[in-house]
Amino acid sequence: MFAAAVFFDVYTRVTADYLRYSDFVSLVYSGGFIQEAAYQYRDAILRAVLSGLLLLFGIGLKPRHALFIPNTLRVAAPLVGVLMLSGLLFLRAGEGARGLPIMYTPLAYLNLFAYEALHDTVGPREAVTLARATPAVGHDIVLIIDESISGNYLDINAPFGVHSNLKQAPAGVDVFNFGYAASIANCSADTNVTLRYGGTRADYRRINSTLPSIWQYAKKAGLGTVYIDAQRTAGNLQNLMTAAEKNDIDSFVQFDQTSVRDRDMAAAAKLIELLNDNRPELIVINKVGAHFPVHDKYPDAFMAYRPTLPRGQFTEVADTGERTGFNGQPDDWVLYRNAYKNTLLWNVGEFFARLFAQANLDNALLIYTSDHGQDLHERGNPGLNTHCGGDPVEEEGLVPLVVIQGRGLQTPDWAANLPANKDRSSHYNIFPTLLQVMGYDLAAIEAVYGKPLSVPTADEFTFNYRFNARLGAKPEWKHIDLGSIVTPERAPASVASGQ
């Protein structure tokens, strides 16, 4: 009970939110980062431990007066309470614990999680069975998954969006901007795991759990496999990647000795090296992007938007829920949005400037997107959250979607259906697209994974904000109405002139 109370109290102190069952599951899956979390939130943990000691002392305190209750019943009482709460939450799909003493809730969640683990009958991972109609792939295929880049903040989609270097194609390169796209979910792990396994709206749990990964399909197509993770270090896995999945990756790249600010540039340098080595590979990049905190994710030379958030507090923090010093008032959000735009200038604009200047793209096809968008509180709505909310704004699921390739490369005719698919496609079209350019049979792809970008996608344009729908609960979908999307205001003259 002491440990459960401390766990719950730390979560509340750090996130200023209630611990739901889906949040508990996400924390369990993120156990590989417990050392980083313990260091980053050590003050909150210490305060929670000190207050929890009162509970521990109270539990161990001998009653002043003898109770005419057998010891067995005294021991059984809290256990029965936890079991009864577990049963109640089971019937309510994990919901309904608000208002209960905090030492009970994590214990009940743990019971639910253990039940699910013991009764997981989804099945083993399958081998590749889709037919291929072409020889081994002879060019690079790259999926660039940015972090927290909202589609409405880039110049390719919004009149006063941030300069991305994606608006005009360099010589010998075609850039197909599919405009606004709907993300899989408004949380990173949910989107990333589905991009790697190809889950569909109707069947993502089974597909993500049992069908082959993108790495397995790439190997079957004769490609080497490379994963560039700019967010984590020391071999830590994230976004629900497992050791078994990692075994299918030939080269696993992280940047342990590189500062957080420069990791996307390190990823660009590594990608340039791979594109110039004349070896056909599938390359998936997970960028640092613009996840909170955005105070220090760009150099001083890229501070084009001002005033901005104070710098120096988060220089080596890739992502966090910590909001110390940020109170979510309208003036705070003005500073945040300016820091966010500066981050985009660096981690998107400069990333592609270097890529286009130094990489040989003649024999490469790249797909660029982000894991989810952002709620930057342009409407004046209260709160501190930017994504992963249980009642999200539409911008949380709004991402960019761009296809880049060498002009002479033989690939599907992206331009043919670009008018029909622009501002009407989603992440769910990316996995089928990757399989198609790997040479897998189009009809077989569509039967399992849906439509690629080379055909009219007819997408629902929704994102899932209850991805971890468990114990019989149903996913929740948010439709994006582009008529209500908020875009940035006019840029300063220095930015507009490219200075």
C-alpha positions as CSV (number, residue, x, y, z in Angstrom):
1,M,0.0,0.0,0.0
2,F,2.9,2.3,0.8
3,A,4.5,1.7,-2.6
4,A,1.2,2.1,-4.4
5,A,0.4,5.3,-2.7
6,V,3.9,6.7,-3.5
7,F,3.5,5.6,-7.2
8,F,0.1,7.3,-7.5
9,D,1.3,10.5,-5.7
10,V,4.4,10.8,-7.9
11,Y,2.3,10.5,-11.1
12,T,-0.1,13.1,-9.9
13,R,2.7,15.5,-8.9
14,V,4.5,15.1,-12.2
15,T,1.5,15.1,-14.6
16,A,-1.1,17.1,-12.7
17,D,-3.6,14.5,-13.9
18,Y,-5.4,11.4,-12.7
19,L,-3.8,8.0,-13.2
20,R,-6.1,6.1,-15.5
21,Y,-5.7,2.4,-16.3
22,S,-4.5,3.1,-19.8
23,D,-1.8,5.5,-18.3
24,F,-0.8,2.7,-15.9
25,V,-0.3,0.3,-18.8
26,S,1.8,2.9,-20.7
27,L,4.0,3.4,-17.7
28,V,4.5,-0.4,-17.3
29,Y,5.5,-0.5,-21.0
30,S,8.0,2.3,-20.4
31,G,9.8,0.6,-17.6
32,G,13.1,0.8,-19.5
33,F,13.3,4.5,-18.7
34,I,12.8,4.2,-15.0
35,Q,16.4,5.4,-14.2
36,E,15.9,8.6,-16.3
37,A,12.5,9.2,-14.7
38,A,13.9,8.7,-11.2
39,Y,16.6,11.3,-11.8
40,Q,14.4,13.8,-13.6
41,Y,11.5,13.6,-11.0
42,R,13.6,13.0,-7.9
43,D,12.1,15.9,-6.1
44,A,8.6,14.8,-6.7
45,I,9.5,11.2,-5.7
46,L,11.1,12.4,-2.5
47,R,8.1,14.4,-1.5
48,A,5.8,11.5,-2.3
49,V,7.9,9.1,-0.2
50,L,7.9,11.4,2.8
51,S,4.1,11.8,2.7
52,G,3.8,8.0,2.1
53,L,5.7,7.3,5.2
54,L,2.8,8.6,7.2
55,L,0.6,5.9,5.7
56,L,3.3,3.3,6.3
57,F,3.6,4.4,9.9
58,G,-0.2,4.5,10.3
59,I,-0.6,1.0,9.0
60,G,2.1,-0.3,11.4
61,L,0.8,1.6,14.4
62,K,-0.5,-0.7,17.1
63,P,-4.1,0.2,18.2
64,R,-4.5,1.8,21.6
65,H,-7.3,-0.5,22.4
66,A,-7.6,-4.2,21.7
67,L,-10.0,-5.0,18.9
68,F,-12.3,-8.1,19.2
69,I,-11.5,-9.0,15.6
70,P,-9.4,-12.1,14.6
71,N,-6.1,-11.2,13.1
72,T,-7.0,-13.2,10.0
73,L,-9.9,-10.8,9.3
74,R,-7.7,-7.8,9.9
75,V,-5.2,-9.0,7.3
76,A,-7.9,-10.1,4.9
77,A,-9.9,-6.8,5.0
78,P,-7.5,-4.7,2.7
79,L,-6.9,-7.7,0.5
80,V,-10.6,-8.1,0.0
81,G,-11.0,-4.4,-0.6
82,V,-8.4,-4.5,-3.4
83,L,-10.0,-7.6,-5.0
84,M,-13.5,-6.0,-4.9
85,L,-12.1,-2.8,-6.5
86,S,-10.3,-4.9,-9.1
87,G,-13.6,-6.7,-9.9
88,L,-15.5,-3.4,-10.2
89,L,-12.8,-1.9,-12.5
90,F,-12.8,-5.1,-14.6
91,L,-16.5,-4.7,-15.2
92,R,-16.0,-1.0,-16.1
93,A,-13.1,-1.6,-18.5
94,G,-10.6,-0.1,-16.0
95,E,-12.6,3.1,-15.4
96,G,-14.2,4.2,-12.1
97,A,-11.5,4.5,-9.5
98,R,-11.7,8.3,-9.0
99,G,-12.2,9.4,-5.5
100,L,-10.9,6.2,-3.9
101,P,-7.8,6.1,-1.5
102,I,-4.7,6.3,-3.7
103,M,-3.1,3.3,-2.2
104,Y,-5.8,1.0,-3.6
105,T,-5.9,2.2,-7.2
106,P,-2.4,1.1,-8.5
107,L,-2.9,-2.3,-6.8
108,A,-6.2,-2.8,-8.6
109,Y,-4.6,-1.7,-11.9
110,L,-1.8,-4.2,-11.3
111,N,-4.4,-7.0,-10.9
112,L,-6.1,-6.0,-14.1
113,F,-2.8,-5.9,-16.0
114,A,-1.8,-9.4,-14.6
115,Y,-5.2,-10.7,-15.7
116,E,-4.7,-9.4,-19.2
117,A,-1.1,-10.8,-19.4
118,L,-2.3,-14.2,-18.4
119,H,-5.3,-14.2,-20.8
120,D,-3.5,-12.7,-23.8
121,T,-4.5,-15.2,-26.5
122,V,-3.8,-13.0,-29.6
123,G,-1.3,-15.5,-30.9
124,P,2.3,-15.8,-32.0
125,R,4.1,-13.5,-34.5
126,E,3.6,-14.8,-38.1
127,A,6.1,-14.9,-40.9
128,V,5.8,-13.0,-44.2
129,T,3.3,-14.7,-46.6
130,L,2.4,-11.9,-49.0
131,A,3.5,-12.5,-52.6
132,R,6.0,-10.3,-54.3
133,A,5.8,-9.5,-58.0
134,T,9.3,-8.0,-58.6
135,P,12.9,-8.9,-58.0
136,A,14.8,-7.7,-54.9
137,V,14.5,-3.9,-54.3
138,G,17.4,-2.0,-55.6
139,H,16.9,1.4,-53.9
140,D,16.7,2.9,-50.4
141,I,13.3,3.2,-48.7
142,V,13.2,5.7,-45.8
143,L,10.4,6.4,-43.3
144,I,11.1,9.6,-41.3
145,I,8.9,9.8,-38.2
146,D,9.2,13.2,-36.6
147,E,8.1,14.0,-33.0
148,S,5.3,16.3,-32.2
149,I,5.3,18.2,-35.5
150,S,1.9,19.6,-36.1
151,G,0.9,19.8,-39.8
152,N,-0.6,23.2,-39.4
153,Y,2.7,24.8,-38.4
154,L,4.7,24.1,-41.5
155,D,4.8,26.3,-44.6
156,I,3.9,23.5,-46.9
157,N,0.4,23.5,-45.4
158,A,-0.2,26.9,-43.9
159,P,0.4,30.4,-45.4
160,F,2.4,31.6,-42.4
161,G,3.8,28.3,-41.4
162,V,7.5,27.7,-40.4
163,H,10.1,27.4,-43.2
164,S,10.5,23.6,-43.7
165,N,12.7,23.4,-46.9
166,L,10.0,21.0,-48.3
167,K,8.1,23.6,-50.3
168,Q,10.4,23.6,-53.3
169,A,12.0,20.5,-54.6
170,P,15.8,20.6,-55.2
171,A,17.2,19.7,-58.7
172,G,16.7,16.1,-59.6
173,V,14.2,15.4,-56.8
174,D,10.4,15.2,-56.8
175,V,8.5,16.3,-53.6
176,F,4.9,15.2,-53.4
177,N,3.1,17.0,-50.6
178,F,0.0,15.1,-49.5
179,G,-0.8,18.0,-47.2
180,Y,-2.6,17.5,-43.9
181,A,-2.9,13.9,-42.8
182,A,-4.6,12.2,-39.8
183,S,-2.3,10.5,-37.4
184,I,-3.0,7.0,-36.0
185,A,-3.3,8.4,-32.5
186,N,-2.4,11.4,-30.4
187,C,0.3,9.6,-28.4
188,S,3.8,8.6,-29.6
189,A,3.9,4.9,-28.7
190,D,0.5,4.1,-30.2
191,T,1.4,5.7,-33.5
192,N,5.0,4.3,-33.8
193,V,4.1,0.7,-33.1
194,T,1.3,0.8,-35.6
195,L,3.6,2.4,-38.3
196,R,6.0,-0.5,-37.8
197,Y,3.4,-3.2,-37.9
198,G,0.6,-1.8,-40.1
199,G,-2.4,-2.0,-37.9
200,T,-5.7,-0.7,-39.4
201,R,-8.5,1.2,-37.7
202,A,-10.6,-1.9,-37.6
203,D,-8.0,-4.4,-36.7
204,Y,-4.9,-2.8,-35.1
205,R,-4.6,-4.9,-32.0
206,R,-4.4,-8.2,-33.9
207,I,-2.2,-6.9,-36.7
208,N,0.2,-5.2,-34.4
209,S,0.5,-8.3,-32.2
210,T,0.7,-11.1,-34.7
211,L,1.5,-10.0,-38.2
212,P,5.1,-9.4,-39.5
213,S,6.9,-6.1,-38.8
214,I,8.1,-3.7,-41.5
215,W,11.6,-5.1,-40.9
216,Q,10.5,-8.7,-41.8
217,Y,8.9,-7.4,-45.0
218,A,12.0,-5.5,-45.9
219,K,14.3,-8.5,-45.4
220,K,12.0,-10.6,-47.6
221,A,12.4,-7.9,-50.2
222,G,16.1,-8.1,-50.1
223,L,16.7,-4.9,-48.1
224,G,19.0,-4.3,-45.2
225,T,17.3,-2.8,-42.2
226,V,18.4,0.3,-40.2
227,Y,16.7,2.0,-37.2
228,I,17.9,5.5,-36.2
229,D,16.6,6.4,-32.8
230,A,17.5,10.0,-32.0
231,Q,15.3,10.1,-28.8
232,R,16.9,7.5,-26.6
233,T,20.4,6.4,-25.7
234,A,22.3,3.4,-24.1
235,G,20.3,0.8,-26.2
236,N,17.0,1.6,-24.4
237,L,14.0,0.6,-26.5
238,Q,10.8,2.7,-26.7
239,N,7.5,2.9,-28.5
240,L,6.7,-0.7,-27.6
241,M,9.7,-2.1,-29.5
242,T,10.8,-5.4,-28.1
243,A,14.1,-7.3,-28.1
244,A,12.5,-9.8,-30.6
245,E,11.6,-7.0,-33.0
246,K,15.1,-5.5,-32.6
247,N,16.6,-8.8,-33.7
248,D,15.3,-8.1,-37.2
249,I,17.1,-4.8,-37.4
250,D,20.6,-5.1,-38.9
251,S,21.8,-1.7,-37.7
252,F,20.4,-0.1,-34.5
253,V,21.7,3.5,-34.2
254,Q,21.5,5.9,-31.2
255,F,23.6,8.9,-30.4
256,D,24.8,8.5,-26.8
257,Q,27.5,11.2,-26.9
258,T,25.4,13.8,-28.8
259,S,23.5,16.6,-27.1
260,V,19.7,16.5,-27.4
261,R,19.8,19.7,-29.5
262,D,22.0,18.2,-32.1
263,R,20.6,14.7,-32.4
264,D,18.4,15.4,-35.3
265,M,21.4,16.8,-37.1
266,A,23.3,13.6,-36.2
267,A,20.4,11.6,-37.6
268,A,20.5,13.7,-40.8
269,A,24.3,13.0,-41.1
270,K,23.8,9.3,-40.6
271,L,20.9,9.2,-43.2
272,I,23.1,11.1,-45.7
273,E,25.9,8.5,-45.2
274,L,23.4,5.6,-45.7
275,L,21.9,7.2,-48.8
276,N,25.3,7.7,-50.3
277,D,26.6,4.1,-49.7
278,N,24.8,2.5,-52.7
279,R,23.4,-0.3,-50.5
280,P,19.6,-0.7,-50.7
281,E,18.1,-0.5,-47.2
282,L,14.9,0.2,-45.3
283,I,15.7,3.1,-42.9
284,V,13.3,4.2,-40.2
285,I,14.2,7.3,-38.3
286,N,12.6,8.4,-35.0
287,K,13.5,12.1,-34.6
288,V,13.8,14.4,-31.6
289,G,11.5,16.9,-33.3
290,A,9.6,19.3,-31.0
291,H,8.3,17.3,-28.0
292,F,8.0,19.3,-24.7
293,P,10.3,20.9,-23.5
294,V,11.0,23.1,-26.5
295,H,13.0,25.7,-24.5
296,D,16.4,24.5,-25.6
297,K,16.0,22.3,-28.7
298,Y,17.5,24.9,-31.1
299,P,20.6,27.0,-31.3
300,D,20.6,30.7,-30.6
301,A,21.1,31.4,-34.3
302,F,17.6,29.9,-35.0
303,M,15.8,32.1,-32.5
304,A,13.8,33.9,-35.1
305,Y,10.5,34.0,-33.2
306,R,10.5,36.1,-30.1
307,P,9.8,36.5,-27.2
308,T,10.4,32.9,-26.3
309,L,10.7,30.5,-23.3
310,P,13.6,31.0,-21.0
311,R,16.6,28.8,-21.9
312,G,19.1,26.6,-20.0
313,Q,16.7,24.6,-17.9
314,F,16.1,21.6,-20.3
315,T,19.3,21.5,-22.3
316,E,19.7,17.7,-22.2
317,V,16.0,16.6,-21.9
318,A,14.6,14.9,-25.0
319,D,11.0,14.7,-23.7
320,T,9.2,15.1,-20.4
321,G,5.9,15.8,-18.7
322,E,7.6,18.1,-16.3
323,R,6.0,21.6,-16.4
324,T,7.9,23.5,-13.6
325,G,7.8,27.2,-14.4
326,F,5.3,26.8,-17.1
327,N,1.8,27.7,-15.9
328,G,-0.2,27.4,-19.1
329,Q,-1.5,31.0,-19.0
330,P,-2.1,32.8,-22.4
331,D,1.2,34.7,-22.1
332,D,3.0,31.4,-21.4
333,W,1.6,29.8,-24.6
334,V,2.7,32.8,-26.7
335,L,6.3,32.1,-25.5
336,Y,5.8,28.4,-26.1
337,R,4.5,28.8,-29.6
338,N,7.5,30.9,-30.5
339,A,9.9,28.4,-29.0
340,Y,8.1,25.7,-30.9
341,K,8.5,27.5,-34.2
342,N,12.2,28.1,-33.5
343,T,12.5,24.3,-32.9
344,L,10.8,23.6,-36.2
345,L,13.2,25.9,-38.1
346,W,16.1,23.8,-36.7
347,N,14.8,20.2,-36.4
348,V,12.7,20.3,-39.6
349,G,14.0,23.2,-41.8
350,E,17.7,22.7,-41.1
351,F,17.3,18.8,-41.2
352,F,16.0,18.9,-44.7
353,A,18.4,21.7,-45.8
354,R,21.3,19.4,-44.9
355,L,19.7,16.3,-46.4
356,F,19.0,18.0,-49.8
357,A,22.4,19.6,-49.9
358,Q,24.5,16.5,-49.1
359,A,22.5,13.3,-49.9
360,N,22.3,11.5,-53.2
361,L,18.5,11.0,-53.6
362,D,18.7,9.6,-57.1
363,N,18.1,6.1,-55.8
364,A,15.9,6.7,-52.7
365,L,12.3,7.1,-51.8
366,L,11.5,8.9,-48.5
367,I,8.2,9.3,-46.6
368,Y,8.1,12.1,-44.0
369,T,5.5,12.4,-41.3
370,S,5.2,13.0,-37.6
371,D,3.8,10.7,-34.8
372,H,1.1,13.2,-33.9
373,G,0.3,16.9,-33.9
374,Q,0.0,19.4,-31.0
375,D,-2.5,21.3,-29.0
376,L,-0.7,24.7,-28.7
377,H,-3.8,26.3,-27.2
378,E,-4.4,28.8,-30.0
379,R,-8.1,28.9,-29.1
380,G,-7.2,30.0,-25.5
381,N,-8.3,26.7,-24.0
382,P,-6.9,26.2,-20.5
383,G,-4.4,23.6,-19.5
384,L,-0.8,22.5,-19.9
385,N,-1.2,19.5,-22.2
386,T,0.0,19.4,-25.8
387,H,-1.0,15.9,-26.8
388,C,-2.2,12.5,-25.4
389,G,-5.3,14.2,-24.0
390,G,-8.5,12.3,-23.3
391,D,-10.5,15.1,-24.9
392,P,-8.2,16.2,-27.7
393,V,-8.5,19.1,-30.1
394,E,-8.3,18.3,-33.7
395,E,-4.8,19.6,-34.1
396,E,-3.4,16.8,-31.9
397,G,-4.1,14.4,-34.8
398,L,-3.0,16.6,-37.6
399,V,0.4,15.7,-39.2
400,P,2.4,16.4,-42.4
401,L,2.7,13.7,-45.0
402,V,5.3,14.1,-47.8
403,V,6.8,11.7,-50.3
404,I,10.3,12.6,-51.6
405,Q,12.2,10.6,-54.3
406,G,14.8,10.8,-57.0
407,R,13.2,12.0,-60.2
408,G,14.4,9.0,-62.3
409,L,13.3,6.4,-59.8
410,Q,10.7,3.9,-61.0
411,T,7.9,3.9,-58.4
412,P,4.1,4.2,-58.4
413,D,2.6,7.3,-60.0
414,W,2.2,9.5,-56.9
415,A,1.0,12.5,-58.9
416,A,-1.9,10.6,-60.5
417,N,-3.9,10.5,-57.2
418,L,-2.3,13.5,-55.4
419,P,-5.2,15.8,-56.0
420,A,-7.7,13.2,-54.7
421,N,-5.5,12.3,-51.7
422,K,-4.1,15.6,-50.6
423,D,-5.6,16.6,-47.2
424,R,-7.5,13.4,-47.2
425,S,-5.1,10.6,-46.2
426,S,-3.6,9.3,-43.0
427,H,-0.9,7.3,-41.3
428,Y,-2.9,4.2,-42.1
429,N,-1.9,4.6,-45.8
430,I,1.9,4.6,-45.1
431,F,2.4,0.9,-44.3
432,P,0.6,-0.3,-47.5
433,T,2.7,2.3,-49.4
434,L,6.0,0.9,-48.0
435,L,4.9,-2.6,-48.9
436,Q,4.0,-1.5,-52.5
437,V,7.4,0.1,-53.1
438,M,9.0,-3.1,-51.8
439,G,7.3,-4.9,-54.6
440,Y,4.5,-6.8,-52.8
441,D,1.3,-7.5,-54.6
442,L,-1.1,-4.6,-54.4
443,A,-4.3,-6.6,-54.2
444,A,-2.8,-8.7,-51.3
445,I,-1.7,-5.6,-49.5
446,E,-5.1,-3.9,-49.7
447,A,-6.8,-7.0,-48.4
448,V,-4.9,-6.9,-45.2
449,Y,-3.5,-3.4,-44.7
450,G,-5.7,-1.1,-46.7
451,K,-4.9,1.4,-49.5
452,P,-1.5,2.9,-50.3
453,L,-1.0,6.5,-51.4
454,S,-0.8,5.5,-55.1
455,V,-4.6,4.9,-55.3
456,P,-7.5,7.0,-54.0
457,T,-7.3,6.4,-50.2
458,A,-10.9,7.3,-49.3
459,D,-9.6,7.7,-45.7
460,E,-11.9,8.4,-42.7
461,F,-9.6,11.2,-41.5
462,T,-9.9,10.3,-37.9
463,F,-7.4,9.6,-35.1
464,N,-7.7,7.3,-32.1
465,Y,-7.5,8.9,-28.7
466,R,-8.4,5.7,-26.8
467,F,-5.8,3.4,-28.4
468,N,-5.4,1.3,-25.3
469,A,-9.0,0.3,-25.2
470,R,-8.9,-2.7,-22.9
471,L,-11.1,-5.1,-21.1
472,G,-13.9,-4.8,-23.6
473,A,-13.7,-1.0,-23.9
474,K,-13.9,0.5,-27.4
475,P,-11.5,2.9,-29.2
476,E,-12.5,6.5,-29.4
477,W,-12.1,8.3,-32.7
478,K,-11.8,12.1,-33.4
479,H,-12.7,13.4,-36.9
480,I,-10.6,16.2,-38.2
481,D,-12.5,19.1,-39.7
482,L,-10.0,21.1,-41.7
483,G,-12.4,24.0,-41.7
484,S,-11.8,24.5,-38.0
485,I,-8.0,24.1,-37.9
486,V,-6.1,27.1,-36.4
487,T,-2.9,28.1,-38.3
488,P,0.0,30.4,-37.2
489,E,-0.2,34.2,-37.6
490,R,2.1,36.1,-40.0
491,A,5.8,35.5,-39.5
492,P,8.2,38.3,-38.5
493,A,9.9,40.1,-41.5
494,S,13.3,38.5,-40.6
495,V,11.8,35.0,-41.0
496,A,9.8,35.8,-44.1
497,S,13.0,37.0,-45.8
498,G,14.9,33.8,-44.8
499,Q,17.3,35.5,-42.4
